[in-house]
């Protein structure tokens, strides 16, 4: 990519404003990296018991990404929602919902699989 050498050249010559100009390109690259490498590598564990639930997401090597828990009666259920539209193509995620809070599950999975996951969660809660 031309972004790395261009940014390095600007920093080396002291062109601070030019370096600031490159920030959106670095952010876009970070978003692509997250979508293509980090999200598919996440391992999600969801446990729903009679009284409590726990959700944890980790990366390979056991690096914790997120973790949350609460009372089972707080959970409203799960659904499938569009998280982002890229070049006219929607990307979906299963959402676990509790009141005004929601957690994304299954980033990168096909919509049919996400709907199955949401159905299984909702069956467990009913």
Phi, psi and omega per residue, in radians:
X1 nan 2.601 -3.135
X2 -1.447 -0.148 -3.065
X3 -1.195 -0.753 -3.103
X4 -1.104 -0.935 -3.136
X5 -1.129 -0.604 3.131
X6 -1.149 -0.757 3.132
X7 -1.164 -0.761 3.127
X8 -1.061 -0.732 3.117
X9 -1.109 -0.712 3.130
X10 -1.165 -0.714 3.128
X11 -1.162 -0.740 -3.121
X12 -1.105 -0.596 -3.131
X13 -1.570 -0.035 3.120
X14 1.418 0.285 3.130
X15 -1.426 1.403 -3.058
X16 -1.119 -0.764 3.137
X17 -1.102 -0.631 3.079
X18 -1.121 -0.668 3.104
X19 -1.138 -0.686 3.105
X20 -1.121 -0.638 3.094
X21 -1.026 -0.557 -3.099
X22 -1.381 -0.224 -3.071
X23 -0.949 -0.803 3.139
X24 -1.059 -0.566 3.126
X25 -1.213 -0.656 3.073
X26 -1.152 -0.705 3.110
X27 -1.112 -0.741 3.116
X28 -1.110 -0.713 3.102
X29 -1.113 -0.670 3.092
X30 -1.122 -0.681 3.119
X31 -1.141 -0.711 3.104
X32 -1.130 -0.757 3.121
X33 -1.049 -0.785 3.133
X34 -1.072 -0.796 -3.082
X35 -1.179 -0.658 -3.045
X36 -1.590 -0.486 -3.083
X37 -1.987 -0.828 -3.024
X38 -1.312 -0.926 -3.069
X39 -1.011 -0.816 3.132
X40 -1.170 -0.378 -3.110
X41 -1.490 -0.177 -3.106
X42 -1.190 2.396 3.016
X43 -1.818 2.160 -3.123
X44 -1.936 2.281 3.084
X45 -2.121 2.162 3.118
X46 -2.176 2.189 3.099
X47 -2.140 2.148 3.118
X48 -2.102 2.008 3.122
X49 -1.868 -3.086 -3.122
X50 -1.100 -0.634 -3.044
X51 -2.024 -0.394 -3.056
X52 -2.492 2.745 3.068
X53 -2.300 2.736 3.097
X54 -2.544 2.370 3.112
X55 -2.198 2.280 3.056
X56 -2.414 2.515 3.086
X57 -2.237 2.255 -3.125
X58 -2.310 2.735 3.030
X59 -1.719 2.895 3.087
X60 -0.938 2.464 -3.079
X61 1.601 0.037 3.099
X62 1.403 0.247 3.127
X63 -1.239 2.048 -3.100
X64 -1.263 2.257 3.082
X65 -1.705 -0.844 3.118
X66 -2.764 2.781 3.119
X67 -2.739 2.448 3.090
X68 -2.719 2.821 3.136
X69 -2.748 2.892 3.123
X70 -3.118 -3.011 3.119
X71 -1.390 2.399 -3.106
X72 -1.027 -0.631 -3.108
X73 -1.189 -0.193 3.059
X74 -1.374 -0.373 -3.076
X75 -1.277 2.226 3.105
X76 -1.541 -0.376 -3.135
X77 2.344 -2.875 -3.120
X78 -2.302 2.613 3.059
X79 -2.556 3.059 3.103
X80 -1.991 2.264 -3.086
X81 -2.367 2.703 3.045
X82 -1.317 2.222 3.137
X83 -1.688 -0.569 -3.137
X84 -2.821 2.638 3.039
X85 -2.032 2.089 -3.129
X86 -2.041 2.081 -3.124
X87 0.932 0.673 3.107
X88 1.407 0.030 -3.120
X89 -1.867 2.028 -3.133
X90 -1.287 2.509 3.019
X91 -1.945 2.397 -3.033
X92 -1.990 2.763 2.993
X93 -2.566 2.641 3.012
X94 -1.466 2.359 3.134
X95 -2.005 2.271 3.004
X96 -1.660 2.140 -2.985
X97 -2.003 2.326 3.034
X98 -2.426 1.795 -3.102
X99 1.099 -2.206 3.136
X100 -1.533 -0.039 -3.109
X101 -1.725 2.587 3.090
X102 -2.543 2.552 3.121
X103 -2.152 2.366 3.123
X104 -1.520 2.400 3.118
X105 -2.273 2.575 2.972
X106 1.279 0.566 3.096
X107 -0.951 2.268 3.087
X108 1.596 -0.166 3.111
X109 -1.365 2.666 3.063
X110 -1.093 2.678 -3.086
X111 -0.987 -0.720 3.139
X112 -1.037 -0.733 3.114
X113 -1.179 -0.683 3.110
X114 -1.106 -0.693 3.110
X115 -1.134 -0.643 3.086
X116 -1.129 -0.768 3.118
X117 -1.052 -0.818 3.125
X118 -1.047 -0.716 3.126
X119 -1.101 -0.757 3.129
X120 -1.106 -0.731 3.105
X121 -1.100 -0.815 -3.117
X122 -1.128 -0.648 3.069
X123 -1.094 -0.700 3.123
X124 -1.125 -0.601 -3.101
X125 -1.410 -0.323 -3.084
X126 -1.473 nan nan
